[in-house]
Amino acid sequence: MGTQIKFTPLLGALSEGPLCFLLEVKDFTFLLDCGWNDRYNPAALQPVLDVLPRIDAVLLSHPDPAHLGALPYLVKHGLQAQVYATLPVHRMGQLFLYDQYNAQQATREFKTEVFSLDDVDRAFAKTRQLKYQQNLALSGKGMGFVITPYVAGHLVGGSIWRITTPDGEDIIYAVDFNHKKERHLNGTVLETAFNRPAVLIADALNALQLQPDNKPQREREFIDTIMATLRGNGNVLIPVDTAGRVLELSLQLEKHWSEHRLAYPLALVTHVSYSTIKFAMSQLEWMNDAIAKQFEHSRDNPFNCRHAAIPPFMKLCQSVDDLARLPAGPKVVLASMPSLETGASKQLFADWAADPRNVILFTGRPEEGTIAAQLQAHRPGQGGLVIHTTLSRRVVLEGEELAAAQDRQRQAMMEEQAAPAMARGGGADHQPLRSSSGSISKVVRTASGLADAAVSMEGIIAESAAEPVDVLIDGFAVPEGATAAMFPFEDTDDDLACDEYGQTLRLEMFNNQSTALGGDDAEEEEVEAEELPTKVVSRNVAIPVHARIVCFDFDGRSDGRSVRTILTHVAPRHLILVHGSQAATKALQDHCTAELRSVRTRVHAPRPLETVNVSPGCSSFQVVLSDQLVSSIHMRAMGDYELSWLDGVVGATEAGLVPELKAADDSVNETTQGGIFVGDVRLSELKAALAEKGIAAEFYNAMLVCQGPVTIKRQAQDGELVLEGPLCEEYYKIREVVYGQYHVC
């Protein structure tokens, strides 16, 4: 049967919020992104949870929370499908969520309500990493599907996904792309790599945005605004993401600071700032071609913050407390999160917003309903602006609260230790106080630090029998019911770490002292340190905003004019528009419907949870060609394919088997077929071909006027070329040139 393709927007339809879409091709289901916003409200993911058992594969396009923020939560709630992403999306995506976790956990019980760091690690352990333009053939239920990532140009590792169905149809998922080359990223290949795919899924986020063409002037104004604020003894707060667009801004500011040897402090404040720069250093092959070539010739890494000949000006901080250790005075701070709803940016905004000397500088459009959106929507003539919000922080418990929390921890630990014994029916009195790895046992301390001497022999035997034991002799199996091996294979020791000579290693020997502002060790210590009992203290505040609000477009997305041009050139058979406001989506839908009418493109703008059927207009079927028919056909090459016209009769077949196409009888073959013209020819290409043959042609009133006079125009209804003129020598010459632009069979 023909390929059945259905598309359902779970999140991100007719809105600028997070993205999550369901794509069903025959009986295989893709989840395209699984984003979440800074609120992390589990109720928003209910449409995704409802379809979780049906998902067979997950494709991640970008590493920010808007595209993958819900992945740990979905894995925690039973997502079993394989996840596919590029290497930078895998690495930077983890950093995004580590930073989100630390920021959210400081203001709410995020670990228990949403997900933990372990959930993040488990989610990304399911991810298979691909390179750009790497064709990966799926197996199992996905046999016949091929997925390929292409450069998107928005964030490092950001991808446009091509899904090739078993019937050879191409489905393109292209959201948040950028066609312009930047300091650290190449532009997208969407316009050049694809032509007439079956389905194109694109976003309408910037459909109404027009970006100034003079980028150098925009960058000068950006720097001038910062420098004027610093010279006026003010601070500059730039809310940024964790490991995405912040790289572009970091390169721009570091370049200006190094060229002018500025003494004003320049800082990046995120919980994972060190890891962000470290990972960026190792991913140059995913960035701008100029960066890769520069590194090949001079080993000069633009993100090298530790081993450069000249110390970098960008100071890496993990908290606002680290920032306070910098020299006093005006400074420029890039802080996460861009929404100002949480993180270091919210703390600094609360501290700096009341001072009219300061500037809050935005480099992108935030999601609706956030503090950042309120600030950008405010106009000076509207009067004073006051932001009402809640400031929360986590504090260590003291006194009776601390004692009660420790009692609860001890009780929970005892219940956890008693669970295995209770499951075996032995009760708490028969709890074995040891655990084994292979055949090596070790004592497990109780909460008081002492080992219980009263150990049940039945419990020990049951615990030992439950553990696997390695056998050194090939072909020898452990007898059924055996308690333990007489000579166990003790290859590992979980209790002691020793070197090659048997000397016990002391881990404190390898602990490095962190720098004044912290380092990688401090970063890991913050994530992995044992948590003390704490609570969240919140207070409602009204923040008067007297600081200046300035916006620059460094969002790294194609503007509306470029998006319209690219979509028109790709000219898919079905175009699905998502991720944009209702006004932007409607404007882009109307434009594409008018521009692509000649090629019969159907433009869809589904509502949330609305399923649209974008199956090909003509059904395709799989048949087996008979030997006689194969020997009689003549193939003609067209690109990567070979085409031929044939006549055949579908023979009877048993249920479940592919039918056979046999050669038709002579009576059928007597009827001749007309020529089939394969391809899509533009009038501009045809004019160039005529010029090569010495035939003059000019455009006039949407048609091509040639010598003769012969005219060539395209019909608006079906897009076919119409050749009109007297039957003369020039007419036949021009017709031959037109035929030469097609593959005729």
C-alpha positions in Angstrom: 0.0 0.0 0.0 1.0 3.7 -0.3 2.9 5.4 2.5 0.5 6.7 5.1 1.9 9.8 6.8 0.2 11.5 9.7 1.4 14.5 11.8 0.1 15.6 15.2 1.5 18.6 17.1 1.5 17.7 20.8 3.2 21.0 21.8 4.2 24.0 19.8 1.3 24.6 17.4 0.2 28.2 17.0 2.4 29.2 19.9 6.0 30.1 20.5 6.4 27.6 23.4 8.3 24.3 23.5 8.2 21.9 20.6 7.0 18.3 20.6 5.4 16.6 17.5 4.2 13.1 16.6 5.0 11.8 13.2 3.4 8.5 12.2 4.6 6.8 9.0 2.8 3.6 8.4 3.0 1.7 11.7 6.2 3.4 12.9 6.0 6.5 15.2 8.6 9.2 15.5 8.6 11.8 18.3 10.2 15.0 16.9 11.7 16.9 19.9 10.3 16.8 23.4 10.7 20.4 24.8 9.7 22.0 28.0 9.8 25.6 29.4 11.3 27.0 32.5 8.0 26.4 34.5 8.4 22.6 34.2 4.7 22.0 34.8 4.1 18.2 34.5 0.5 18.8 33.5 1.7 20.4 30.2 3.2 17.1 29.2 0.0 15.1 29.5 -0.6 14.9 25.7 2.9 13.4 25.4 2.5 10.9 28.2 -0.7 9.7 26.6 1.1 8.5 23.4 4.3 7.4 25.2 3.8 3.6 24.6 3.4 4.2 20.8 6.7 6.0 20.3 9.4 4.0 18.4 12.1 6.6 18.0 12.9 10.1 19.2 14.7 12.7 17.0 16.3 15.7 18.8 17.0 18.8 16.7 18.7 21.2 19.2 20.2 20.9 22.7 18.2 23.6 24.5 15.2 22.8 26.8 12.7 24.1 24.3 13.6 21.0 22.2 14.7 18.3 24.7 13.8 19.6 28.2 11.2 16.9 28.8 13.4 14.0 27.9 14.5 13.0 31.4 10.9 13.2 32.6 9.6 11.0 29.8 12.3 8.4 30.3 11.4 8.4 34.0 7.8 7.7 33.1 8.5 4.8 30.7 9.9 6.1 27.4 11.6 3.0 25.9 12.3 4.3 22.4 15.8 4.9 21.0 16.9 8.6 21.0 18.9 10.0 18.1 20.9 13.3 18.1 24.2 14.7 17.0 27.2 14.6 19.4 27.0 18.3 20.4 23.2 18.0 21.0 24.0 15.1 23.3 26.8 16.8 25.2 25.4 20.4 25.4 21.9 19.0 26.1 23.2 17.5 29.3 24.8 20.8 30.3 21.5 22.6 29.6 19.6 20.2 31.9 22.3 20.2 34.6 22.1 23.9 34.8 18.3 23.8 34.7 18.3 21.3 37.6 20.6 23.3 39.8 18.6 26.5 39.2 15.2 24.8 39.7 16.3 22.8 42.7 17.4 25.9 44.5 13.9 27.3 44.4 11.6 24.2 44.6 11.6 20.5 45.3 12.5 19.8 41.7 14.3 16.5 42.4 11.2 14.8 43.7 8.5 16.6 41.6 10.2 16.6 38.2 13.5 14.8 37.6 16.9 14.3 39.2 20.5 14.4 37.8 20.4 10.6 37.7 17.3 10.9 35.5 19.2 13.2 33.2 22.1 10.7 32.9 19.7 7.8 32.2 17.9 9.7 29.5 21.1 10.6 27.6 22.5 7.1 28.0 19.7 6.1 25.6 20.9 8.5 22.9 22.7 7.4 19.8 25.0 10.0 18.4 25.2 10.8 14.7 27.4 13.0 12.5 26.1 15.5 9.9 24.9 13.8 6.7 25.4 10.3 8.2 22.8 8.0 6.8 21.5 5.6 9.5 19.3 2.7 8.5 16.9 1.7 11.3 16.4 -1.9 12.2 13.7 -4.0 13.7 10.3 -2.4 13.4 11.9 0.6 11.6 13.4 -1.6 8.9 13.5 0.4 5.6 13.7 3.9 7.3 16.8 6.0 6.9 17.4 9.1 9.1 20.0 11.8 8.3 20.9 15.0 10.2 21.9 18.1 8.4 23.3 21.4 9.7 20.6 23.8 11.0 22.9 26.8 11.8 21.1 27.9 15.0 22.9 26.1 17.9 26.0 24.0 17.8 25.0 20.5 16.7 21.5 21.8 15.8 20.0 19.6 13.1 17.6 19.4 10.3 16.4 15.8 10.1 15.6 13.9 6.8 13.5 10.8 7.2 13.4 8.6 4.2 10.6 6.1 4.2 10.7 2.5 2.9 8.9 3.8 -0.2 11.6 6.4 -0.9 9.6 9.5 0.3 11.5 12.2 2.0 10.2 13.9 5.2 12.1 17.0 6.3 11.9 18.3 9.9 13.4 21.8 9.9 12.8 24.1 12.8 14.9 27.0 14.1 17.3 27.2 11.2 19.6 30.0 10.2 21.0 30.5 6.7 23.6 33.1 7.7 27.2 32.2 8.6 28.2 33.3 12.0 31.4 33.5 14.1 31.1 29.9 15.3 28.5 28.3 13.1 27.9 27.6 9.4 24.6 28.4 7.8 21.9 25.8 7.1 21.9 23.7 4.0 18.1 23.5 3.8 17.7 25.5 0.6 20.5 23.7 -1.3 20.1 20.1 0.0 16.4 19.4 -0.6 14.0 19.9 -3.5 10.4 18.8 -3.7 10.3 16.5 -0.6 7.1 14.8 0.2 6.7 16.7 3.5 8.5 19.7 5.0 7.8 20.5 8.7 9.0 24.1 9.3 8.5 26.8 12.0 6.9 30.2 11.6 8.5 31.8 14.7 10.2 34.6 12.7 7.7 35.0 9.9 6.9 38.6 10.9 10.4 39.6 11.9 12.6 41.5 9.6 16.3 41.6 10.5 18.5 44.5 9.4 20.9 43.5 6.6 23.8 45.5 8.1 25.1 43.0 10.7 28.4 44.9 11.3 26.4 48.1 12.2 24.2 46.0 14.6 27.3 44.6 16.3 28.8 48.1 16.7 25.6 49.4 18.3 25.6 46.4 20.6 29.2 47.1 21.8 28.5 50.8 22.0 25.6 50.3 24.3 27.7 48.1 26.6 30.6 50.5 26.7 28.4 53.6 27.3 26.8 51.8 30.3 30.2 50.8 31.7 31.6 54.3 31.3 28.5 55.6 33.1 29.4 53.4 36.1 26.5 51.0 35.3 26.3 47.2 35.1 25.2 45.3 32.0 23.1 42.1 32.5 22.8 39.9 29.4 20.4 36.9 30.1 21.7 34.0 28.0 21.1 30.3 27.6 23.4 27.7 29.1 25.4 26.3 26.2 23.9 27.6 22.9 23.8 31.2 21.7 26.0 32.1 24.6 29.0 30.8 22.6 28.4 33.4 19.8 28.1 36.2 22.3 31.2 35.1 24.2 33.3 35.1 21.1 32.1 38.6 20.2 32.7 40.1 23.6 36.0 38.3 24.2 37.2 39.7 20.8 36.4 43.3 21.7 37.8 43.0 25.2 41.1 41.5 23.9 41.5 44.0 21.1 41.0 47.0 23.5 42.6 45.5 26.6 39.6 46.5 28.7 39.8 46.3 32.5 36.0 46.1 33.1 35.1 42.6 34.5 33.5 40.3 31.9 31.9 37.2 33.4 29.8 34.2 32.4 27.6 32.9 35.3 26.0 29.4 35.0 26.3 26.3 37.1 28.2 24.6 34.3 30.2 27.4 32.8 33.5 25.5 32.9 32.1 22.4 31.2 30.4 24.6 28.6 33.7 26.1 27.4 35.5 22.8 27.8 33.0 21.0 25.5 33.0 23.9 23.0 36.8 23.5 22.7 36.4 19.9 21.6 33.7 20.5 19.1 35.4 22.7 16.5 34.5 20.3 13.6 30.8 21.1 14.2 31.4 24.8 13.9 32.4 27.4 11.4 34.7 26.3 8.6 37.0 29.2 9.4 37.4 28.1 13.0 38.3 24.5 12.0 40.9 25.7 9.4 42.4 28.2 11.9 42.9 25.4 14.4 44.4 23.1 11.7 47.0 25.7 10.8 47.9 27.4 14.1 46.2 25.2 16.8 44.5 28.4 17.9 41.2 27.4 19.7 38.9 30.4 20.2 37.3 28.8 23.2 40.7 28.0 24.9 40.3 29.7 28.2 43.1 28.1 30.1 46.1 27.6 27.9 46.1 30.6 25.6 49.2 32.8 25.4 47.1 35.7 26.6 44.8 35.0 29.6 41.1 35.3 28.5 39.1 38.3 29.7 35.9 36.2 30.2 35.8 35.0 33.8 33.9 31.7 34.4 31.6 31.7 37.5 29.2 29.1 38.8 27.2 31.3 41.1 26.5 34.9 42.1 28.8 34.3 45.1 31.6 33.6 42.7 30.7 36.8 40.8 31.0 38.8 44.1 34.7 37.9 44.3 35.5 39.9 41.1 36.8 43.4 41.5 34.2 46.0 42.5 32.8 48.4 39.9 30.8 48.2 36.7 30.8 44.9 34.9 29.3 42.9 32.1 27.6 39.6 33.1 26.2 36.9 30.9 23.9 34.9 33.2 21.4 32.1 32.7 18.4 31.8 32.2 17.2 34.0 29.3 13.6 34.1 30.6 14.6 35.6 34.0 12.3 33.2 35.7 15.0 31.4 37.6 18.8 31.1 37.8 21.6 33.7 38.3 20.0 36.1 35.8 16.9 36.4 38.1 19.1 37.1 41.2 21.1 39.8 39.4 17.9 41.3 37.9 16.4 41.7 41.3 19.6 43.4 42.5 20.3 45.6 39.5 16.8 46.5 38.1 16.2 49.5 40.4 19.4 51.4 39.4 18.9 53.6 36.3 22.6 53.4 35.4 22.3 49.7 34.7 21.2 48.0 31.5 19.3 44.8 30.9 20.3 43.7 27.4 18.3 41.0 25.6 19.7 39.2 22.5 16.6 37.2 21.6 12.8 36.9 21.9 11.6 35.2 25.1 8.6 33.0 25.5 5.3 34.7 26.3 4.4 35.1 30.0 7.9 35.3 31.3 9.6 38.2 33.1 11.8 38.8 30.1 8.7 39.1 27.9 7.2 41.7 30.2 10.3 43.8 30.1 10.6 43.7 26.3 6.9 44.5 25.8 7.1 47.6 28.0 7.5 51.0 26.3 9.0 54.1 28.0 5.8 56.1 27.5 3.7 53.6 29.5 4.9 54.8 32.9 6.9 53.0 35.6 7.2 49.3 35.4 7.1 47.1 38.5 7.7 43.3 38.3 5.8 41.2 40.8 7.5 37.9 41.4 8.7 35.4 43.9 12.3 35.1 45.0 13.2 31.7 46.5 16.4 30.2 47.9 17.4 27.0 49.6 18.7 27.1 53.2 20.1 24.4 55.5 17.8 23.3 58.2 18.6 24.1 61.8 17.4 23.1 65.3 14.3 21.0 65.6 13.7 21.1 61.8 17.2 19.6 61.2 16.6 16.9 63.9 13.3 15.9 62.4 14.7 15.8 58.9 17.6 13.5 60.0 15.1 11.2 61.7 13.2 10.9 58.5 16.4 10.2 56.6 17.3 7.4 59.0 13.8 5.9 58.8 13.9 6.0 55.0 17.3 4.3 55.0 16.2 1.6 57.3 13.1 0.9 55.2 15.3 0.8 52.1 17.6 -1.7 53.7 14.7 -3.8 54.9 13.0 -4.0 51.5 15.1 -6.9 50.1 14.6 -9.1 53.1 10.9 -8.3 53.3 10.6 -9.3 49.6 12.1 -12.7 50.5 9.7 -13.1 53.4 12.5 -13.1 56.0 11.3 -9.9 57.8 13.5 -7.2 59.2 15.2 -9.4 61.7 16.7 -11.5 58.9 18.1 -8.6 56.9 21.5 -9.4 55.4 23.9 -6.5 56.1 26.2 -7.1 53.2 26.2 -6.8 49.5 28.3 -8.6 46.9 29.7 -7.8 43.5 30.5 -11.0 41.7 31.9 -13.3 44.5 33.4 -10.6 46.7 31.4 -9.5 49.7 31.6 -6.4 51.7 30.0 -5.2 55.0 27.3 -2.5 54.6 27.3 -0.1 57.5 24.1 1.0 59.2 23.2 4.6 59.7 25.1 4.6 63.0 28.3 3.4 61.3 28.4 0.0 63.1 27.9 -3.4 61.5 25.1 -5.5 63.1 26.6 -8.8 64.4 23.3 -10.7 64.4 23.1 -12.0 60.8 20.8 -14.7 59.7 22.5 -17.6 58.0 19.4 -18.1 55.8 19.7 -14.5 54.7 23.4 -14.9 53.9 22.8 -18.0 51.8 19.9 -16.4 50.0 21.9 -13.3 49.3 24.9 -15.3 48.0 22.7 -17.4 45.8 21.2 -14.4 44.2 24.6 -13.0 43.0 26.2 -14.2 39.8 29.6 -16.0 40.0 32.1 -16.1 37.2 33.7 -19.4 36.3 37.3 -19.6 35.0 36.9 -22.9 33.1 35.2 -22.7 29.7 32.3 -25.1 29.3 31.8 -25.5 33.0 28.4 -24.4 34.4 27.7 -23.7 38.0 25.7 -26.6 39.4 22.1 -25.8 40.1 21.5 -24.9 43.8 25.2 -24.3 44.5 25.7 -21.7 47.3 29.1 -20.3 46.3 32.2 -21.1 44.2 35.0 -22.9 46.1 37.6 -20.9 44.2 35.8 -17.7 43.1 37.0 -15.5 40.3 37.8 -12.3 42.2 38.7 -9.9 39.4 37.4 -6.7 41.0 37.4 -5.3 44.5 34.8 -2.7 45.3 36.2 -2.0 48.7 39.8 -1.1 48.0 41.5 0.8 45.2 45.0 -0.4 44.6 47.8 0.3 42.1 49.7 -2.4 40.1 51.9 -3.2 43.1 49.1 -3.7 45.6 49.6 -0.4 47.3 46.3 1.1 48.6 45.5 4.4 46.9 44.3 7.3 48.9 41.9 9.3 46.8 42.7 12.6 48.6 46.1 12.4 47.0 44.5 13.2 43.6 42.2 16.0 44.7 43.2 19.3 43.0 42.8 22.6 44.7 40.2 24.7 42.9 40.9 28.2 41.7 39.7 31.4 43.3 36.5 31.2 41.3 36.2 27.5 41.4 37.0 25.0 38.6 36.0 21.6 37.2 36.5 20.0 40.6 34.3 22.6 42.3 31.6 22.1 39.6 31.6 18.3 40.1 31.6 18.8 43.9 28.5 21.0 43.6 26.7 18.3 41.7 27.8 15.2 43.5 28.2 16.4 47.1 26.0 14.8 49.7 23.0 16.9 50.3 22.3 18.2 53.8 18.7 18.6 54.9 17.4 21.9 53.4 14.2 23.8 52.8 13.1 26.5 50.3 12.4 29.9 51.7 10.3 32.2 49.4 9.1 35.7 49.5 7.0 37.8 47.2 8.6 41.0 46.0 7.8 44.0 43.8 10.8 45.0 41.8 10.7 48.5 40.4 12.5 48.6 37.0 14.5 51.8 36.4 17.3 50.1 34.5 17.3 50.6 30.8 15.9 47.7 28.7 17.7 47.2 25.3 17.0 44.5 22.7 19.3 43.3 19.9 18.5 40.5 17.5 21.3 37.9 17.9 18.9 35.0 18.1 20.5 33.1 15.3 17.4 32.4 13.2 16.5 33.3 9.7 14.1 36.3 9.5 10.7 36.3 7.9 11.9 37.3 4.4 14.6 34.6 4.3 12.2 32.0 5.6 9.7 32.7 2.9 12.4 32.6 0.2 13.8 29.3 1.5 10.4 27.5 1.8 9.5 28.7 -1.7 12.7 27.3 -3.2 12.4 23.9 -1.4 8.8 23.7 -2.7 7.6 20.6 -0.8 4.5 18.7 -1.8 3.1 19.2 1.7 4.2 22.0 4.0 3.4 21.9 7.7 3.9 25.1 9.7 4.4 25.0 13.5 6.0 26.9 16.3 4.8 30.4 15.8 2.2 32.8 16.9 -1.2 32.6 15.3 -0.5 35.8 13.4 2.9 34.7 12.2 1.6 31.2 11.2 -1.3 32.7 9.3 0.9 35.2 7.4 3.4 32.5 6.4 0.6 30.1 5.4 -1.0 32.7 3.1 2.3 33.6 1.5 3.3 30.0 0.8 -0.1 29.1 -0.5 0.0 31.8 -3.0 3.7 31.3 -4.1 3.5 27.5 -4.3 0.2 27.2 -6.0 1.8 26.6 -9.4 3.6 23.5 -8.0 0.4 22.3 -6.1 1.9 22.5 -2.7 -0.6 22.0 0.1 0.1 24.2 3.2 -1.1 23.0 6.6 -1.2 24.9 9.9 -2.6 22.4 12.4 -4.1 23.3 15.7 -2.8 21.7 18.9 -3.5 18.0 18.9 -5.0 18.1 15.4 -3.9 15.3 13.2 -3.3 16.1 9.6 -2.9 13.5 6.9 0.0 14.3 4.5 0.2 11.1 2.6 1.3 11.3 -1.0 -1.4 12.1 -3.5 -0.8 9.0 -5.6 -0.5 5.7 -3.9 2.5 3.5 -4.5 2.6 -0.2 -4.2 5.4 -2.8 -4.0 5.5 -5.5 -6.7 8.0 -8.1 -7.8 8.9 -7.8 -11.5 8.9 -11.0 -13.5 12.1 -12.1 -15.2 10.5 -11.7 -18.7 9.4 -8.1 -17.8 12.8 -7.2 -16.5 14.6 -8.3 -19.7 12.3 -6.2 -21.8 12.6 -2.8 -20.2 15.1 -0.1 -21.0 16.3 2.0 -18.1 17.3 5.7 -18.3 19.4 7.4 -15.7 18.0 10.4 -13.8 20.2 11.6 -11.0 20.6 8.8 -8.5 17.7 6.9 -10.0 16.9 5.0 -13.2 13.5 5.2 -14.8 11.7 3.3 -17.5 8.2 3.0 -18.9 6.6 -0.5 -18.8 3.3 -2.2 -19.3 2.4 -5.1 -17.1 -0.4 -7.1 -15.5 -0.5 -7.7 -11.8 -0.9 -11.4 -11.2 -2.8 -13.1 -8.5 -1.0 -13.6 -5.2 -1.5 -15.3 -1.9 -2.4 -13.3 1.2 0.6 -11.6 2.8 2.9 -12.0 -0.3 4.1 -9.2 -2.6 2.2 -9.5 -5.9 4.1 -10.2 -9.2 4.0 -7.8 -12.2 4.1 -9.9 -15.4 4.6 -8.8 -19.0 1.4 -7.7 -20.7 -0.1 -9.5 -23.7 0.7 -8.2 -27.3 -2.8 -6.8 -27.5 -2.1 -4.5 -24.6 1.3 -3.5 -26.0 -0.3 -2.3 -29.2 -1.4 0.9 -27.5 1.4 3.3 -27.4 2.1 5.6 -24.5 2.7 9.3 -24.7 6.0 10.7 -23.5 6.5 11.2 -19.8 8.4 14.4 -18.9 10.2 14.0 -15.5 11.6 17.0 -13.8 10.9 20.6 -12.8 12.3 23.4 -15.1 12.4 27.0 -14.2 12.1 29.7 -16.9 15.4 31.3 -15.8 17.1 28.0 -16.4 15.4 27.6 -19.7 16.6 31.1 -20.8 20.2 30.2 -20.0 19.8 26.9 -22.0 18.4 28.8 -25.0 21.3 31.3 -24.8 23.8 28.5 -25.0 22.2 27.4 -28.3 22.3 31.0 -29.7 18.6 31.6 -29.3 17.7 35.0 -27.9 15.0 35.2 -25.2 13.7 37.9 -22.9 11.2 37.9 -20.0 8.0 39.9 -20.6 4.8 39.8 -18.6 5.6 36.5 -16.8 6.6 34.6 -20.0 9.7 34.0 -22.1 9.5 35.6 -25.5 11.9 34.0 -28.0 12.8 34.7 -31.6 10.3 33.5 -34.2 8.2 34.8 -32.4 7.8 31.9 -30.0 6.6 32.3 -26.4 7.0 30.0 -23.4 4.9 30.4 -20.3 3.9 28.4 -17.2 0.3 27.6 -16.5 -0.9 28.8 -13.1 -3.2 25.8 -12.6 -0.7 22.9 -12.9 2.7 24.5 -13.4 3.2 23.0 -16.9 5.2 24.8 -19.6 3.2 25.9 -22.7 5.1 26.5 -26.0 3.2 28.7 -28.4 4.2 30.0 -31.9 4.1 29.4 -35.6 5.4 26.0 -36.9 8.7 27.3 -38.2 12.4 26.2 -37.9 12.9 28.3 -34.8 9.9 26.7 -33.1 11.3 23.2 -33.5 14.8 24.3 -32.3 13.3 25.9 -29.2 11.2 22.8 -28.6 14.3 20.6 -28.7 15.9 22.8 -26.1 12.8 22.6 -23.9 12.7 18.8 -24.2 16.4 18.6 -23.3 15.6 20.1 -19.9 13.5 17.1 -19.0 14.1 13.4 -18.6 11.7 11.9 -21.2 10.7 8.3 -21.1 
